[in-house]
Amino acid sequence: MPNSRAGFVLLDSYLNPIAANTEALRILAFPTDPAHIQSVDHFLQEKVRSSLTLPHRSPSASSVVTEYRSGNRRYCCTALLLERQRKPGAHPAVVLLLERNLGSFVDIDHACAQFDLTPRERETVEYLMQGLTTKEIAERMKVSPSTVNAFVRLVTIKVGASGRSGVVGKIVRPNTGWWSETSVPFAD
């Protein structure tokens, strides 16, 4: 999976949360630190009901939202139906996957050809679009943070941007038209 920072929430057949991974809690609790949540079960139950499911629908995988916003970040929500052996009265459970992946909305090949990006510069752009920090990008590319900064500088020059978020804006803008250079803050 290209974005290993995906959030997972396991729901029962009535869309009640059973479990969630740390990343899902981080996404859903933003800007609050998940460590400060007193009752994780209650928090998840309220978040699923208020933000992750569509109102006035019977519980099913199709009643889960397709996009979730956490601060300025957008997450694609995918509901996956878990198949299990049928027992009388048993209903399948649902896994909700929360992924931040702007690359699915962008023709990255076209953008890389347009700006004449090398394969390593393209890889850097893909990680920037996922909102990864310099250190996280360095770990994934197996290079030093200084090398990542050099790739970012080269990309900003090639696309005519003023910074990390500007790079993402220049890559996304031709295909969506809704992005501005200041839309998403990126941390180093």
C-alpha positions as a printed NumPy array, in Angstrom:
array([[  0.   ,   0.   ,   0.   ],
       [  1.555,   3.333,  -0.997],
       [  0.257,   5.178,   2.049],
       [  1.105,   3.117,   5.111],
       [ -0.505,   5.754,   7.344],
       [ -4.044,   4.57 ,   6.717],
       [ -6.676,   4.576,   9.419],
       [ -8.821,   1.496,  10.017],
       [-12.084,   1.353,  11.932],
       [-13.839,  -1.994,  12.379],
       [-17.633,  -1.68 ,  12.585],
       [-20.249,  -4.272,  13.401],
       [-23.258,  -4.879,  11.136],
       [-25.092,  -1.962,  12.789],
       [-22.091,   0.349,  12.154],
       [-21.107,   0.438,  15.805],
       [-17.321,   0.687,  16.226],
       [-15.57 ,  -2.406,  17.501],
       [-11.935,  -1.343,  17.115],
       [ -9.698,   1.268,  15.487],
       [ -5.997,   1.645,  14.875],
       [ -3.935,   4.546,  16.237],
       [ -3.869,   6.352,  12.881],
       [ -7.677,   6.317,  12.647],
       [ -7.879,   7.85 ,  16.126],
       [ -5.327,  10.496,  15.144],
       [ -7.291,  11.379,  11.988],
       [-10.676,  11.438,  13.694],
       [ -9.543,  13.329,  16.804],
       [ -7.556,  16.078,  15.034],
       [ -6.572,  18.61 ,  16.368],
       [ -6.893,  16.867,  19.745],
       [ -4.192,  14.393,  20.735],
       [ -5.864,  10.936,  20.887],
       [ -4.043,  10.325,  24.184],
       [ -6.307,  12.973,  25.75 ],
       [ -9.534,  11.154,  24.835],
       [-11.035,   9.812,  28.059],
       [-13.437,   7.265,  26.543],
       [-12.219,   6.019,  23.171],
       [-15.297,   3.806,  22.738],
       [-17.69 ,   6.718,  23.266],
       [-15.581,   9.02 ,  21.074],
       [-15.574,   6.504,  18.197],
       [-19.311,   5.864,  18.518],
       [-20.078,   9.601,  18.321],
       [-17.637,  10.21 ,  15.461],
       [-19.047,   7.342,  13.388],
       [-22.611,   8.569,  13.919],
       [-21.877,  12.278,  13.379],
       [-19.214,  12.282,  10.661],
       [-18.657,   8.917,   9.008],
       [-22.152,   7.709,   8.204],
       [-24.925,   9.221,   6.146],
       [-28.081,  10.117,   8.09 ],
       [-31.403,   8.372,   7.5  ],
       [-29.957,   5.249,   5.929],
       [-30.161,   1.7  ,   7.148],
       [-26.801,   0.42 ,   8.418],
       [-24.702,  -0.966,   5.551],
       [-21.382,  -0.398,   3.835],
       [-23.131,   1.987,   1.424],
       [-24.192,   4.299,   4.251],
       [-20.598,   5.335,   4.996],
       [-19.342,   8.693,   3.674],
       [-16.802,   8.634,   0.83 ],
       [-14.752,  11.588,   2.064],
       [-13.802,  12.828,   5.511],
       [-12.106,  16.142,   6.307],
       [ -9.672,  16.383,   9.198],
       [ -8.473,  19.971,   9.469],
       [ -7.311,  20.94 ,   5.977],
       [ -6.704,  17.334,   4.974],
       [ -9.117,  15.202,   2.995],
       [ -9.349,  11.477,   3.479],
       [-10.897,   8.983,   1.113],
       [-13.246,   6.694,   3.069],
       [-13.656,   3.197,   1.728],
       [-16.082,   0.795,   3.378],
       [-15.146,  -2.85 ,   2.912],
       [-17.645,  -5.562,   3.689],
       [-16.12 ,  -8.464,   5.627],
       [-17.399, -11.772,   4.397],
       [-17.786, -14.458,   6.981],
       [-19.59 , -17.737,   7.332],
       [-23.302, -17.186,   7.475],
       [-24.985, -18.145,  10.686],
       [-28.681, -17.626,  11.264],
       [-29.155, -13.935,  12.051],
       [-25.474, -13.067,  11.489],
       [-24.599,  -9.977,   9.476],
       [-21.269,  -9.114,   7.912],
       [-19.117,  -6.485,   9.553],
       [-17.558,  -3.45 ,   7.841],
       [-13.986,  -2.146,   7.805],
       [-13.718,   1.576,   7.203],
       [-10.435,   2.565,   5.578],
       [ -9.34 ,   6.227,   5.869],
       [ -6.587,   7.093,   3.378],
       [ -5.061,  10.419,   2.524],
       [ -4.079,  10.022,  -1.076],
       [ -4.434,  13.008,  -3.361],
       [ -2.644,  11.019,  -6.062],
       [ -5.856,   9.222,  -6.934],
       [ -7.371,  12.547,  -8.025],
       [ -4.386,  13.613, -10.126],
       [ -2.883,  12.37 , -13.379],
       [  0.623,  12.251, -11.953],
       [  2.101,  10.916, -15.213],
       [  0.859,  13.975, -17.111],
       [  2.177,  16.344, -14.448],
       [  5.61 ,  14.674, -14.381],
       [  5.884,  14.855, -18.178],
       [  4.723,  18.485, -18.179],
       [  7.37 ,  19.522, -15.646],
       [ 10.053,  17.043, -16.832],
       [ 10.447,  15.414, -13.407],
       [ 12.905,  12.566, -12.862],
       [ 11.673,   9.311, -11.255],
       [ 13.069,  10.363,  -7.842],
       [ 11.478,  13.814,  -8.138],
       [  8.183,  12.137,  -9.012],
       [  8.498,   9.916,  -5.947],
       [  9.153,  13.013,  -3.835],
       [  6.034,  14.703,  -5.263],
       [  3.902,  11.627,  -4.512],
       [  5.034,  11.708,  -0.88 ],
       [  4.465,  15.475,  -0.682],
       [  0.915,  14.888,  -1.912],
       [  0.409,  12.445,   0.939],
       [  1.436,  15.162,   3.39 ],
       [  4.532,  13.369,   4.655],
       [  7.267,  15.243,   6.486],
       [ 10.848,  15.465,   5.23 ],
       [ 11.909,  12.795,   7.726],
       [  9.085,  10.429,   6.664],
       [  9.934,  10.923,   2.986],
       [ 13.619,  10.259,   3.706],
       [ 12.752,   6.988,   5.47 ],
       [ 10.593,   5.793,   2.565],
       [ 13.11 ,   6.819,  -0.11 ],
       [ 16.028,   5.473,   1.968],
       [ 17.95 ,   8.748,   1.665],
       [ 18.919,  11.493,   4.09 ],
       [ 16.585,  14.393,   4.932],
       [ 19.113,  16.693,   3.21 ],
       [ 18.684,  14.721,  -0.006],
       [ 14.909,  15.027,   0.289],
       [ 15.276,  18.788,   0.738],
       [ 17.421,  18.872,  -2.42 ],
       [ 14.717,  16.973,  -4.355],
       [ 12.067,  19.364,  -3.034],
       [ 14.171,  22.385,  -4.094],
       [ 14.625,  20.932,  -7.599],
       [ 10.903,  20.22 ,  -7.923],
       [  9.913,  23.696,  -6.707],
       [ 12.202,  25.243,  -9.341],
       [ 10.874,  22.991, -12.131],
       [  7.192,  23.616, -11.347],
       [  7.679,  27.3  , -10.494],
       [  6.382,  27.004,  -6.941],
       [  7.467,  28.79 ,  -3.796],
       [  7.346,  25.84 ,  -1.397],
       [  6.058,  22.367,  -0.599],
       [  2.359,  23.238,  -0.675],
       [  2.969,  25.236,  -3.855],
       [  4.348,  22.118,  -5.535],
       [  1.205,  20.174,  -4.656],
       [ -0.923,  23.086,  -5.854],
       [  0.875,  23.237,  -9.211],
       [  0.503,  19.478,  -9.697],
       [ -3.17 ,  19.334,  -8.667],
       [ -4.46 ,  22.64 , -10.108],
       [ -4.475,  21.639, -13.82 ],
       [ -6.761,  18.689, -13.072],
       [ -9.095,  19.967, -10.386],
       [ -9.099,  23.745, -10.438],
       [-10.004,  24.012,  -6.719],
       [ -6.574,  24.046,  -5.106],
       [ -4.66 ,  27.112,  -3.959],
       [ -1.026,  27.288,  -2.886],
       [ -2.06 ,  27.961,   0.701],
       [ -4.666,  25.198,   0.972],
       [ -2.6  ,  22.615,   2.829],
       [  0.122,  23.294,   5.355],
       [  2.993,  20.833,   5.296],
       [  5.247,  20.215,   8.271],
       [  8.966,  19.548,   8.004]])
